[in-house]
Amino acid sequence: MRRVVITGVGPITPIGIGKQAFWEAIKSGKSGIGPVSAFDASMFKATSAGEILNWCPENFFPPHRLKRLDRYAQFSVASVKLALEDSGLEYSPDVPQERVGVSFGTALGGVANAEGQHKAFVHGGPKSVHQTLALQVFGGSAHCNTAIEFGLRGVGTTNSNSCASGNVAIGEALRYIRDGWADVMIAGGAEAPLSPLSYGAFAFIRTMSRAHPSVACRPFDQDRDGFVMGEGAASLILEEYEHAKARDADIYAEVIGYSLNNDAFHMTTPLPTGESCVRAMSDALNYARLNADQIDYINAHASSTQLNDANEAFCIRKVFGERTRQIPVSGTKAYYGHPLGASAAIEGVICALAIRDRLIPPTLNYQTPDPTCDLDVVPNEPREADLRHVLSNAFGFGGINSCVIYARV
């Protein structure tokens, strides 16, 4: 079986753009969550976001390219550029690569941009709408623009599996390389959802935190009251092991396990018995040919909602049994919020760097233990640990469950 390794990462997040800035913020416990500034959120009781305040697309694109890329596509392509630079791989549209593909994920794609364009249409008519709107609104613009930018003619796909999209992108990229479709896959996720209607849609169903931004996202804490919407992207370069070795690439970790299933129960409420979530973790372990006692750390989905955090903790206990309290489990969304389809891709970067540096990122804002989340949540401070195998969970609206397992090489 062809082995698949990670040779480059490219995060674009509220706490840092690029590997070094991002990882330094993780180690220092810096959160990027604050009051919404992209629009007036006072009409909603939720007013916090993980917003990228220092985004300068001119650093990545010439003016003629920017005219055709909305914020979502900018995040997508720029994160890929960072990951390619980190990996040492060189690609150009002038030298097309048929064995290199792109697997991306997003929940909303260009919907937020379409919202702004609709407003322009209502007030100014058809001539006020951006002439390339049709090319910007669909989710597939992530992988299409990436392929065009870097000359990647291999398999190309963008999935839309809500908040599990990043894991699905990574897992499917793993399968494409293992099945021989590609030698290199760029896997990741991107999201730019911070517009009034997109933000409000989640506020209307009361899934978002109404607390002060400093404590709005507090995974596993008894006082958690909802998730914090975020924005951003992350890309990972997945490469066939021998291909990476032949060019003497630096390897962060290996991708060895993947699973995907559905609760088939409810659009927002997880299956109370947890059986599909349990099966997702178990299937990923089976795919990776691991036993449960071989997992050294779990990067949890941990969205900071009462129901979902408790359900995830319950399912973790089901899978890991008596050993559960011995496994560090942290929720890292208190750093950057929940950028929906990009979340698991960002957390994939975290897992790769955690394995490399033998460092577990903490669960920030953890103050009051919750008996329903009886886990070792690594509260507030990073922890050194010899990490061999790491499990990353991602669960989304619609009952989607996806897990990826990373390993030290």
C-alpha positions as CSV (number, residue, x, y, z in Angstrom):
1,M,0.0,0.0,0.0
2,R,1.3,3.4,-1.0
3,R,2.2,5.5,2.1
4,V,1.1,9.2,2.3
5,V,3.1,11.8,4.1
6,I,2.7,15.5,4.8
7,T,5.5,17.7,3.5
8,G,4.1,21.2,3.6
9,V,1.5,23.2,5.5
10,G,-0.1,26.6,4.8
11,P,-2.4,28.0,7.5
12,I,-4.3,31.4,7.1
13,T,-6.0,32.1,10.4
14,P,-7.0,34.9,12.8
15,I,-3.9,34.0,14.9
16,G,-1.4,33.9,12.2
17,I,-0.7,33.6,8.4
18,G,1.9,31.0,7.6
19,K,3.3,28.2,9.6
20,Q,5.6,30.1,11.9
21,A,3.2,32.8,13.0
22,F,0.4,30.3,13.4
23,W,2.4,27.9,15.5
24,E,4.0,30.5,17.7
25,A,0.5,31.8,18.5
26,I,-0.6,28.3,19.4
27,K,2.3,27.8,21.7
28,S,1.8,31.2,23.4
29,G,-1.9,30.7,24.0
30,K,-2.9,33.6,21.8
31,S,-6.6,33.8,20.7
32,G,-7.8,35.6,17.6
33,I,-11.4,35.8,18.7
34,G,-12.9,39.3,19.1
35,P,-15.9,41.4,18.3
36,V,-17.2,41.2,14.7
37,S,-15.8,44.1,12.7
38,A,-16.7,43.0,9.1
39,F,-20.3,44.3,9.6
40,D,-22.6,45.6,12.3
41,A,-23.5,42.5,14.3
42,S,-25.5,44.4,16.9
43,M,-28.8,43.1,15.4
44,F,-27.7,39.6,16.7
45,K,-27.2,38.5,20.3
46,A,-24.0,36.7,19.1
47,T,-21.3,39.3,18.3
48,S,-18.0,37.4,18.3
49,A,-15.9,36.0,15.5
50,G,-12.6,34.6,14.6
51,E,-11.7,37.3,12.0
52,I,-8.6,37.8,10.0
53,L,-7.9,41.5,10.5
54,N,-4.6,41.7,8.8
55,W,-5.4,40.1,5.5
56,C,-3.6,41.7,2.5
57,P,-4.3,39.8,-0.6
58,E,-2.0,42.1,-2.6
59,N,0.9,40.1,-0.9
60,F,-0.2,37.0,-2.8
61,F,-1.9,38.2,-6.1
62,P,-1.3,40.8,-8.8
63,P,-4.2,43.2,-9.5
64,H,-5.5,41.4,-12.5
65,R,-5.9,38.1,-10.5
66,L,-7.6,39.8,-7.6
67,K,-10.4,41.0,-9.8
68,R,-11.5,37.4,-10.3
69,L,-11.0,36.1,-6.7
70,D,-13.4,36.7,-3.8
71,R,-12.2,36.4,-0.2
72,Y,-13.0,32.7,-0.1
73,A,-10.9,31.9,-3.2
74,Q,-8.1,34.2,-2.1
75,F,-7.8,32.3,1.2
76,S,-7.8,29.0,-0.8
77,V,-5.2,29.8,-3.3
78,A,-2.9,31.7,-0.9
79,S,-2.9,28.9,1.6
80,V,-1.9,26.5,-1.2
81,K,0.9,28.9,-2.1
82,L,2.2,28.9,1.5
83,A,2.0,25.1,1.7
84,L,3.9,24.6,-1.6
85,E,6.6,27.0,-0.5
86,D,6.9,25.2,2.8
87,S,7.2,21.8,1.0
88,G,9.9,22.9,-1.5
89,L,7.8,21.8,-4.4
90,E,7.9,24.0,-7.5
91,Y,5.0,24.2,-9.9
92,S,4.0,26.6,-12.6
93,P,1.1,26.9,-15.0
94,D,3.8,26.9,-17.8
95,V,4.8,23.3,-16.8
96,P,1.5,21.5,-16.1
97,Q,1.6,18.6,-13.6
98,E,-0.7,15.6,-14.4
99,R,0.2,13.6,-11.3
100,V,-0.6,16.5,-8.8
101,G,-4.2,17.1,-7.7
102,V,-6.3,19.2,-5.4
103,S,-8.8,18.1,-2.8
104,F,-10.5,21.0,-1.0
105,G,-13.5,21.4,1.3
106,T,-15.9,24.2,2.3
107,A,-19.3,24.6,3.9
108,L,-20.4,27.8,2.2
109,G,-17.9,28.6,-0.6
110,G,-18.6,32.0,-2.1
111,V,-22.1,32.5,-0.5
112,A,-21.0,35.5,1.6
113,N,-19.7,37.2,-1.5
114,A,-22.9,36.5,-3.3
115,E,-24.8,38.1,-0.5
116,G,-22.9,41.4,-1.0
117,Q,-23.4,41.2,-4.8
118,H,-27.2,40.7,-4.3
119,K,-27.3,43.9,-2.2
120,A,-25.5,45.7,-5.1
121,F,-28.0,44.2,-7.6
122,V,-31.0,45.3,-5.6
123,H,-29.8,48.9,-5.2
124,G,-28.0,49.4,-8.5
125,G,-29.3,46.8,-11.0
126,P,-27.4,44.3,-13.2
127,K,-24.7,46.7,-14.1
128,S,-23.6,47.0,-10.5
129,V,-22.9,43.3,-10.1
130,H,-19.3,42.0,-10.5
131,Q,-19.0,40.6,-14.0
132,T,-17.3,37.4,-12.8
133,L,-19.9,36.7,-10.0
134,A,-20.8,33.4,-11.6
135,L,-17.2,32.2,-11.3
136,Q,-16.9,33.2,-7.7
137,V,-20.0,31.9,-5.9
138,F,-19.5,28.1,-6.4
139,G,-17.5,26.1,-3.9
140,G,-15.4,24.5,-6.6
141,S,-13.7,27.8,-7.3
142,A,-11.2,26.7,-4.5
143,H,-9.7,23.8,-6.4
144,C,-10.2,25.3,-9.9
145,N,-8.4,28.5,-9.1
146,T,-5.6,26.5,-7.4
147,A,-5.2,24.3,-10.4
148,I,-5.1,27.3,-12.7
149,E,-2.6,29.2,-10.5
150,F,-0.1,26.3,-10.2
151,G,-0.7,24.2,-13.3
152,L,-2.2,21.2,-11.6
153,R,-3.9,18.9,-14.0
154,G,-4.5,15.9,-11.7
155,V,-7.7,15.0,-9.9
156,G,-9.6,18.1,-8.7
157,T,-12.5,18.3,-6.3
158,T,-14.1,20.5,-3.6
159,N,-16.5,18.8,-1.2
160,S,-19.2,20.5,0.9
161,N,-19.6,18.3,3.9
162,S,-20.3,21.2,6.3
163,C,-17.9,21.3,9.3
164,A,-16.4,18.0,8.4
165,S,-15.3,19.2,4.9
166,G,-11.6,19.7,5.8
167,N,-11.2,16.1,7.1
168,V,-13.0,14.8,4.0
169,A,-10.7,16.7,1.8
170,I,-7.6,15.2,3.5
171,G,-9.1,11.7,3.7
172,E,-10.1,11.7,0.0
173,A,-6.6,13.0,-0.9
174,L,-5.2,10.1,1.0
175,R,-7.3,7.7,-1.0
176,Y,-6.4,9.3,-4.3
177,I,-2.7,8.8,-3.6
178,R,-3.1,5.3,-2.2
179,D,-5.2,4.2,-5.2
180,G,-2.6,5.6,-7.6
181,W,-4.5,8.5,-9.0
182,A,-1.8,11.0,-8.0
183,D,1.7,11.2,-6.5
184,V,1.0,14.6,-4.8
185,M,-2.3,16.0,-3.5
186,I,-3.0,19.4,-2.1
187,A,-5.6,19.0,0.6
188,G,-7.3,21.7,2.6
189,G,-10.3,23.8,3.4
190,A,-11.3,27.4,3.2
191,E,-14.2,29.6,4.5
192,A,-15.1,33.3,4.3
193,P,-18.6,33.3,5.9
194,L,-18.5,36.6,7.8
195,S,-21.4,38.5,6.2
196,P,-24.7,39.5,7.9
197,L,-27.0,36.8,6.4
198,S,-24.5,34.0,6.6
199,Y,-23.6,34.9,10.2
200,G,-27.2,35.6,11.1
201,A,-28.4,32.2,9.7
202,F,-26.5,30.5,12.6
203,A,-27.4,33.1,15.1
204,F,-31.1,32.6,14.3
205,I,-30.9,28.9,15.4
206,R,-29.1,29.8,18.6
207,T,-26.0,27.8,17.9
208,M,-23.6,30.7,18.4
209,S,-22.1,32.0,21.7
210,R,-23.6,35.1,23.2
211,A,-20.8,35.5,25.7
212,H,-18.0,38.2,25.8
213,P,-15.4,37.5,23.0
214,S,-12.7,36.7,25.6
215,V,-14.6,33.6,26.7
216,A,-17.1,33.1,23.9
217,C,-15.4,29.9,22.7
218,R,-14.7,27.5,25.7
219,P,-14.7,23.9,24.6
220,F,-15.7,21.3,27.2
221,D,-16.3,24.0,29.8
222,Q,-19.5,23.7,31.8
223,D,-20.4,27.3,30.9
224,R,-20.0,27.0,27.2
225,D,-23.0,28.4,25.2
226,G,-22.2,28.0,21.6
227,F,-19.7,28.2,18.8
228,V,-17.9,31.2,17.4
229,M,-17.9,31.6,13.7
230,G,-14.5,32.1,12.1
231,E,-12.8,32.5,8.7
232,G,-9.6,31.2,7.2
233,A,-8.0,28.4,5.3
234,A,-5.3,25.7,5.5
235,S,-3.6,23.5,3.0
236,L,-1.5,20.5,3.5
237,I,0.8,18.9,0.9
238,L,0.2,15.2,0.9
239,E,2.8,13.2,-1.0
240,E,3.5,9.6,-1.7
241,Y,6.3,8.5,0.7
242,E,8.8,7.4,-1.9
243,H,8.2,10.5,-4.0
244,A,9.0,12.6,-0.9
245,K,12.0,10.6,0.0
246,A,13.4,10.8,-3.6
247,R,13.6,14.6,-3.3
248,D,14.8,14.5,0.3
249,A,11.7,16.4,1.6
250,D,11.1,17.2,5.2
251,I,8.2,15.1,6.5
252,Y,5.9,16.3,9.3
253,A,3.8,13.2,9.7
254,E,2.0,10.4,7.8
255,V,-1.7,10.2,7.1
256,I,-2.7,6.7,7.9
257,G,-6.4,6.6,8.8
258,Y,-9.7,8.0,7.5
259,S,-13.5,7.5,8.0
260,L,-16.7,9.1,6.9
261,N,-20.3,8.3,7.8
262,N,-23.7,9.9,8.6
263,D,-25.9,9.8,11.7
264,A,-29.0,9.7,9.4
265,F,-30.9,11.3,12.3
266,H,-31.1,15.2,12.4
267,M,-29.7,18.2,10.7
268,T,-28.3,19.8,13.9
269,T,-28.7,17.4,16.7
270,P,-26.2,14.5,17.0
271,L,-27.5,10.9,17.3
272,P,-28.1,10.5,21.1
273,T,-26.7,7.0,21.2
274,G,-23.5,8.2,19.5
275,E,-23.2,5.0,17.5
276,S,-22.2,6.6,14.2
277,C,-19.7,8.9,15.8
278,V,-18.3,5.9,17.7
279,R,-18.1,3.9,14.4
280,A,-16.3,6.8,12.7
281,M,-13.5,6.7,15.2
282,S,-13.4,2.9,15.2
283,D,-13.4,2.8,11.3
284,A,-10.5,5.3,11.2
285,L,-8.6,3.1,13.7
286,N,-9.3,0.0,11.5
287,Y,-8.2,1.8,8.3
288,A,-5.0,2.8,10.1
289,R,-4.6,-0.8,11.5
290,L,-4.3,0.6,15.0
291,N,-5.8,-0.4,18.3
292,A,-7.5,2.2,20.5
293,D,-4.6,2.1,23.0
294,Q,-2.2,3.3,20.4
295,I,-3.7,6.8,20.1
296,D,-1.6,9.4,22.1
297,Y,-3.7,12.5,21.5
298,I,-7.1,13.5,20.2
299,N,-7.7,16.8,18.6
300,A,-11.4,17.0,19.2
301,H,-14.1,18.7,17.1
302,A,-15.1,20.5,20.3
303,S,-17.2,23.2,18.8
304,S,-18.1,24.7,22.3
305,T,-21.8,23.9,22.1
306,Q,-23.4,22.2,25.1
307,L,-24.8,19.2,23.2
308,N,-22.0,18.5,20.7
309,D,-19.1,18.6,23.2
310,A,-21.0,16.3,25.6
311,N,-21.9,13.9,22.8
312,E,-18.3,13.9,21.5
313,A,-16.9,13.2,25.0
314,F,-19.5,10.4,25.5
315,C,-18.4,8.8,22.2
316,I,-14.7,9.1,23.0
317,R,-15.4,7.2,26.3
318,K,-17.2,4.6,24.3
319,V,-14.3,4.0,22.0
320,F,-11.4,4.3,24.5
321,G,-13.0,2.9,27.6
322,E,-11.1,2.8,30.8
323,R,-8.1,4.4,29.1
324,T,-10.0,7.6,28.2
325,R,-8.7,9.7,31.1
326,Q,-5.1,8.8,30.1
327,I,-5.5,10.3,26.6
328,P,-5.0,14.0,26.2
329,V,-8.0,15.6,24.3
330,S,-8.0,19.2,23.4
331,G,-10.3,21.5,21.5
332,T,-8.4,24.2,19.7
333,K,-11.2,26.3,18.2
334,A,-10.8,28.8,21.1
335,Y,-7.8,30.0,19.2
336,Y,-9.4,30.8,15.9
337,G,-13.1,30.2,16.2
338,H,-15.0,27.7,14.0
339,P,-14.3,28.5,10.3
340,L,-16.8,25.8,9.3
341,G,-15.4,23.7,6.4
342,A,-11.8,25.0,7.0
343,S,-11.7,23.9,10.6
344,A,-10.5,20.4,10.2
345,A,-7.9,21.4,7.7
346,I,-6.5,23.9,10.2
347,E,-6.6,21.2,12.8
348,G,-4.7,18.9,10.4
349,V,-1.9,21.4,10.4
350,I,-2.0,21.5,14.2
351,C,-1.8,17.7,14.4
352,A,1.2,17.6,12.0
353,L,3.1,20.3,13.9
354,A,2.2,18.7,17.3
355,I,3.7,15.4,16.1
356,R,6.8,17.1,14.8
357,D,7.4,19.2,17.9
358,R,6.0,16.7,20.5
359,L,3.7,19.4,21.8
360,I,0.0,19.2,22.6
361,P,-1.9,22.4,22.2
362,P,-4.3,23.3,25.0
363,T,-8.0,23.9,25.4
364,L,-8.1,27.6,26.1
365,N,-10.7,29.3,28.3
366,Y,-11.2,26.1,30.3
367,Q,-12.3,27.2,33.9
368,T,-15.3,25.1,35.1
369,P,-15.2,21.3,34.6
370,D,-18.3,19.7,33.2
371,P,-19.1,16.2,34.5
372,T,-20.5,15.3,31.0
373,C,-17.1,16.0,29.5
374,D,-14.9,14.0,31.8
375,L,-11.7,14.1,29.7
376,D,-8.1,15.2,30.1
377,V,-8.7,18.4,28.2
378,V,-5.2,19.8,28.5
379,P,-6.4,23.1,30.1
380,N,-5.0,26.4,29.1
381,E,-1.3,25.4,28.8
382,P,0.5,23.4,26.1
383,R,1.9,20.0,27.2
384,E,5.0,18.2,26.0
385,A,4.3,14.6,24.9
386,D,5.8,11.9,22.7
387,L,3.1,11.7,20.0
388,R,3.2,8.7,17.7
389,H,-0.5,8.6,16.6
390,V,-3.0,11.4,16.7
391,L,-6.7,11.3,16.0
392,S,-8.5,14.3,14.6
393,N,-12.4,14.5,14.8
394,A,-14.6,16.6,12.6
395,F,-18.4,16.5,12.9
396,G,-20.8,18.6,10.9
397,F,-24.4,19.7,10.5
398,G,-26.4,17.0,8.7
399,G,-25.0,14.3,10.9
400,I,-21.7,14.1,9.1
401,N,-18.9,12.3,11.0
402,S,-15.3,12.2,9.7
403,C,-12.0,11.2,11.4
404,V,-8.4,11.3,10.2
405,I,-5.4,9.7,11.9
406,Y,-1.9,11.1,11.7
407,A,1.4,9.3,12.6
408,R,5.0,10.0,13.2
409,V,7.2,8.7,10.4
